[in-house]
Amino acid sequence: MVSTWKKGSASSSSALPMAMATIEETNNVAIIFGVTGLVGRVLARRLLLEEPSWKVYGIARNPEIPNTLISPFYHFISCNLLNPLEAKKKLSGLQDVTHVFWVTWASQFPFETQESCEQNKAMMSNALNSMLSVAKNLKHVSLQTGTKHYVSLQGPFDEEKFLYYHEEFPRMSRSLNFYYALEDLLMEKLSGKVSWSVHRPGLLMGSSVRSFYNFMGSLCVYGAICKHLKLPFVFGGTRKCWEEAYIDGSDTRLVAEQHIWAATKSDVLSINGQAFNSINGPSFTWKEIWPIVGKKLGVQVPLDLVENFWFSKAMAEKQQVWEEIVVENGLVQTSVENLANWEFLDALFRCPFKLMGTRDKVDGLGFGARYKTLNSILYWIDCMRDEKIIP
């Protein structure tokens, strides 16, 4: 079913339910690892809007700024998951948890490295070791990874062999991908005991000030700086990335709904241990949507791309400009680094391979949520404005 999430609810604590039942009477108890991230924020709100309401534990190292999750059913716990003693101290008392949502990752090391695999596996292992022996009513663990499951970022890249990736596509044998390590850990820890699922979004559209690969934050900070300095809203990248469909968009509302769908329907649909692409559906090109996004942001958009334009160079040392924008518009206090990742935009718009998947599997099982990526971008611009994150 297509989401009925209402505009503005992403920033409005008053939209959260004041349920008649007591917390003790709640049958569904979620723990969200990565609650301040792009999907984690939406997932928590979605669960708190369910009828009957869920009780939600939100786990992150640092709290959300500003705090917009206010409900008697929500409990934030600050926890460094890389510290096994701290994880055990803070998580081993959560005996009522019925559903685990893992939507976090450690970004300290480059993606395809042994260090990244070891660090992310350690985080999940510390969490599961602290909980599995005490959460006797645990029903499902939902893991979020991504469509980078299907490719190695190290190359070589052969565009002539482009495929729409399906969930049973084999792993890259030469890739040190921490996604594989996490899937294997769940199989080891949960097989025959608790059901689990894996969700693989593409380019995430959502709002957060605590996400390393934050597309919407990067896009909107860039637009705000262009408007403030009266600069053109240039698309810097390759012509193929400009003119051809290259990547799937994934609205965080859709991803959150898919997590809940799998977690609550796992017994009915027999999807234990299965993976699902988590993508909007219709394909898009940046050439089609860039002018419309620029109009939304109130900036001048050139008619064509500029291939020698690099965001990491053009936006370097613009921290003070962003500080001026924040003050002038009465925005939440953030730094450029909280929202924007210029190297990420450069890599995204110069991607040497297409990374697109098929929705056949989830569609066939009855998960019907779909979004147009342009509409997702425009929606999240409105939400970020409502939250006073961008002007």
C-alpha positions in Angstrom: 0.0 0.0 0.0 1.3 3.4 -0.9 2.4 5.5 2.1 -0.2 7.9 3.5 2.6 9.8 5.4 1.4 13.3 5.7 3.5 16.3 4.8 5.1 17.9 7.8 4.9 14.9 10.0 8.6 14.3 9.7 9.2 17.4 11.9 6.1 17.5 14.1 6.2 15.8 17.4 2.5 16.6 17.9 1.7 14.0 15.1 2.9 11.2 17.4 0.1 9.2 19.1 -1.0 9.4 22.7 -2.3 5.9 22.9 -4.9 4.8 25.4 -3.1 1.6 26.2 -0.2 1.6 28.7 3.3 0.9 27.6 3.2 -2.5 29.4 0.3 -3.5 27.2 2.2 -3.0 23.9 2.8 -6.3 22.2 5.3 -5.0 19.6 8.6 -3.6 20.9 11.2 -2.4 18.4 14.8 -1.5 18.9 16.2 0.6 16.1 20.0 0.7 15.8 20.8 3.9 14.0 17.7 5.8 14.9 19.1 9.3 14.1 20.0 8.3 10.5 18.1 8.7 7.3 15.9 5.6 7.6 16.0 5.3 11.4 14.2 8.6 12.0 11.4 7.7 9.6 11.2 4.1 10.9 10.7 5.3 14.5 8.0 7.7 13.5 6.2 5.2 11.4 6.2 2.6 14.2 4.9 5.2 16.7 2.0 6.1 14.3 1.0 2.4 14.1 -2.3 1.4 15.7 -1.9 -0.2 18.1 1.3 1.7 18.8 4.7 0.1 19.1 7.1 0.8 22.0 10.4 1.9 20.4 14.0 1.9 21.7 16.2 4.2 19.6 19.9 3.5 19.7 22.6 5.8 18.5 25.9 7.2 19.8 24.6 10.7 19.9 21.0 12.0 20.2 19.1 13.6 17.4 19.4 17.4 17.0 16.8 18.8 17.2 14.9 16.1 19.2 11.6 15.6 17.3 10.7 12.2 18.7 8.5 12.9 21.8 6.3 10.1 22.9 5.7 8.1 26.0 6.4 5.0 23.8 9.8 6.2 22.7 13.1 5.7 24.6 16.4 7.0 23.3 19.6 5.2 24.5 23.0 6.6 23.8 25.4 3.7 23.1 28.8 3.1 21.5 28.2 -0.3 19.9 31.9 -0.8 19.4 32.4 -1.1 23.1 31.2 -4.6 24.1 31.0 -3.7 27.8 28.9 -0.6 27.2 26.6 -2.5 24.8 26.0 -5.2 27.3 25.3 -2.7 30.1 22.8 -0.7 28.1 21.1 -3.4 26.0 21.0 -6.5 28.2 18.1 -5.2 30.2 15.8 -4.8 27.2 14.0 -8.1 27.7 10.8 -7.0 26.0 12.2 -6.4 22.5 10.3 -8.3 19.8 11.8 -6.7 16.6 15.3 -5.5 15.8 15.9 -3.0 13.0 19.6 -2.6 12.0 19.9 0.6 10.0 23.3 1.7 11.1 26.9 1.3 9.9 30.4 2.4 10.9 31.9 4.8 8.3 35.4 5.3 9.8 37.1 3.1 7.2 36.8 3.0 3.4 33.9 0.7 2.2 35.8 -2.2 0.7 38.4 -2.8 3.4 39.0 -5.5 6.0 38.8 -2.8 8.7 35.3 -1.9 7.6 34.2 -5.5 7.7 35.6 -6.1 11.1 34.3 -2.9 12.6 30.7 -3.3 11.3 30.7 -7.0 12.3 31.9 -6.1 15.8 29.1 -3.6 16.2 26.3 -6.0 15.3 28.0 -8.9 17.2 28.2 -6.8 20.4 24.5 -5.8 20.1 23.3 -9.3 19.4 25.4 -10.9 22.1 23.9 -8.5 24.6 20.3 -9.2 23.6 19.7 -12.7 22.2 19.9 -14.4 25.6 17.5 -12.0 27.3 15.0 -11.0 24.6 13.0 -14.3 24.8 10.1 -12.9 22.6 12.3 -11.8 19.7 10.5 -12.5 16.5 12.5 -10.8 13.7 15.7 -9.0 12.8 15.7 -6.7 9.8 19.0 -5.7 8.3 19.6 -2.8 6.0 22.5 -2.9 3.6 22.3 -1.5 0.0 22.5 -2.2 -3.7 26.3 -1.9 -3.5 25.9 -5.5 -2.5 25.9 -6.3 -6.3 29.1 -4.5 -7.4 32.7 -3.9 -6.4 33.7 -0.3 -6.3 37.3 -1.3 -7.2 36.5 -2.2 -10.8 37.1 -3.1 -13.5 33.8 -1.7 -14.8 32.2 -3.1 -18.0 29.1 -1.0 -18.9 28.3 -3.4 -21.8 27.3 -6.1 -19.2 24.8 -3.9 -17.4 22.1 -5.9 -15.6 19.1 -5.0 -13.5 20.3 -6.7 -10.3 18.0 -9.2 -8.6 18.3 -10.4 -5.0 19.8 -13.7 -5.9 22.7 -12.2 -7.9 25.9 -13.7 -6.7 28.3 -11.9 -4.4 31.4 -10.3 -5.8 34.1 -12.8 -5.1 36.9 -10.3 -4.9 35.0 -7.8 -2.8 35.6 -7.1 0.9 32.0 -5.9 1.4 30.8 -5.6 5.0 27.3 -6.3 3.8 28.3 -9.9 3.3 29.9 -10.1 6.8 26.6 -8.9 8.4 24.4 -11.3 6.4 26.7 -14.2 7.4 26.6 -13.1 11.0 22.8 -13.1 11.1 22.8 -16.5 9.5 25.2 -17.8 12.2 23.4 -16.2 15.1 19.8 -16.6 14.1 19.5 -19.6 11.9 16.7 -21.9 13.2 15.9 -19.5 16.1 14.7 -16.1 14.9 13.5 -15.0 11.4 15.4 -12.3 9.6 15.4 -10.3 6.4 17.8 -8.0 4.4 16.8 -4.8 2.7 18.9 -3.1 -0.1 18.1 0.5 -0.9 19.7 2.6 -3.6 20.2 6.3 -3.3 18.4 7.3 -0.1 16.2 10.4 0.0 15.5 11.5 3.6 16.4 14.0 6.3 19.2 13.7 8.9 22.1 15.6 10.3 23.9 12.4 11.2 24.4 10.5 7.9 27.7 10.2 6.1 26.1 9.7 2.6 23.4 12.3 2.8 22.2 13.1 -0.7 19.4 15.5 0.3 21.6 17.3 2.8 24.3 17.7 0.2 21.9 18.8 -2.5 20.1 21.4 -0.4 23.2 22.9 1.2 24.6 23.3 -2.3 21.4 24.9 -3.5 21.3 27.3 -0.6 24.9 28.4 -1.1 24.3 28.9 -4.8 21.3 31.1 -4.0 23.1 33.0 -1.3 26.1 33.8 -3.6 24.0 34.1 -6.8 25.9 31.2 -8.4 24.4 28.9 -11.1 23.1 25.5 -9.8 25.5 23.5 -11.9 25.3 19.7 -12.4 28.9 18.5 -12.4 29.4 15.0 -13.7 29.6 12.8 -16.8 27.2 13.1 -19.8 26.1 9.5 -19.3 25.2 10.1 -15.7 23.3 13.2 -16.8 21.4 11.7 -19.7 20.8 8.1 -18.8 19.2 6.3 -15.9 22.1 5.3 -13.7 20.9 4.6 -10.2 17.7 3.8 -8.3 16.2 6.3 -5.8 15.0 5.0 -2.5 12.6 7.2 -0.5 13.2 6.5 3.2 9.5 6.3 3.8 9.4 3.3 1.4 12.4 1.7 3.0 10.9 2.1 6.4 7.6 0.6 5.3 9.4 -2.3 3.7 11.3 -3.0 6.9 8.0 -3.1 8.8 6.3 -5.2 6.1 8.9 -7.9 6.2 9.2 -7.9 10.0 5.5 -8.3 10.6 4.7 -10.5 7.6 7.7 -12.8 7.8 5.7 -15.8 9.1 2.8 -15.4 6.7 5.0 -14.8 3.6 7.8 -17.3 4.6 10.5 -14.8 3.9 12.9 -15.9 6.6 16.5 -15.2 5.6 15.6 -13.5 2.3 16.9 -10.3 0.8 14.8 -7.6 -1.0 15.7 -4.6 -3.1 14.2 -1.5 -1.6 13.8 0.9 -4.4 11.3 3.5 -5.6 10.3 1.8 -8.9 10.2 4.2 -11.9 13.7 5.1 -13.3 14.8 8.7 -13.8 17.6 10.8 -15.3 19.2 13.8 -13.7 18.7 15.8 -16.9 14.9 15.4 -16.5 14.7 16.4 -12.8 17.6 18.8 -12.2 15.8 21.9 -13.5 12.7 21.2 -11.5 14.8 20.7 -8.3 16.6 23.9 -9.1 13.3 25.8 -9.4 12.2 24.4 -6.0 15.4 25.7 -4.5 15.1 29.1 -6.1 18.3 29.0 -8.1 19.4 29.6 -11.7 19.9 26.3 -13.6 22.2 26.1 -16.7 20.7 24.3 -19.7 23.4 21.6 -19.7 25.9 19.9 -17.4 29.4 21.1 -16.8 31.7 18.2 -17.0 34.7 19.8 -15.5 32.8 21.1 -12.4 33.7 19.3 -9.1 31.6 19.9 -6.0 34.5 19.2 -3.7 36.5 22.0 -5.4 33.6 24.5 -5.9 32.2 24.1 -2.4 35.6 24.0 -0.6 35.9 26.5 2.3 32.2 27.5 2.1 31.7 26.7 5.8 31.4 30.4 6.7 28.9 31.0 3.9 26.7 28.2 5.4 27.0 29.8 8.9 25.8 33.1 7.5 22.8 31.3 5.8 22.0 29.5 9.1 22.0 32.8 11.1 20.1 34.9 8.5 17.3 32.3 8.2 17.1 31.3 11.9 17.9 27.6 11.1 18.9 24.8 13.4 22.6 25.2 14.2 24.5 22.8 11.8 27.9 22.8 10.1 28.4 22.0 6.4 29.9 18.7 7.6 26.6 17.7 9.4 24.7 17.8 6.1 26.9 17.8 3.0 29.4 15.3 1.6 30.9 16.9 -1.6 33.1 13.9 -2.5 29.9 11.8 -2.4 28.2 14.1 -5.0 31.3 13.9 -7.2 31.3 10.1 -7.0 27.5 9.8 -7.5 27.4 12.0 -10.7 30.6 10.4 -12.1 29.7 6.8 -11.3 31.5 4.5 -13.8 28.8 1.8 -13.7 25.0 1.7 -13.6 23.5 0.4 -10.3 19.9 -0.4 -10.8 17.8 -3.3 -9.5 14.5 -5.0 -10.1 11.4 -4.9 -7.8 10.0 -8.1 -9.1 10.5 -10.0 -5.8 8.7 -7.6 -3.4 6.1 -6.8 -6.0 5.3 -10.5 -6.3 4.9 -10.8 -2.6 2.5 -7.9 -2.4 4.6 -5.0 -1.2 3.1 -2.2 -3.3 4.7 1.1 -2.1 6.2 3.1 -4.9 7.5 6.6 -5.3 8.7 8.8 -8.2 12.2 10.0 -7.3 11.5 13.6 -8.3 8.5 13.6 -5.9 10.6 12.1 -3.2 13.2 14.9 -3.6 10.6 17.7 -3.5 8.9 16.1 -0.5 12.1 16.0 1.5 13.0 19.5 0.6 9.7 20.6 2.2 10.4 18.4 5.3 13.8 19.9 5.7 12.4 23.4 5.4 9.7 22.5 8.0 12.4 21.3 10.4 14.4 24.5 9.8 17.4 22.6 8.6 17.5 24.4 5.3 16.1 27.8 4.2 
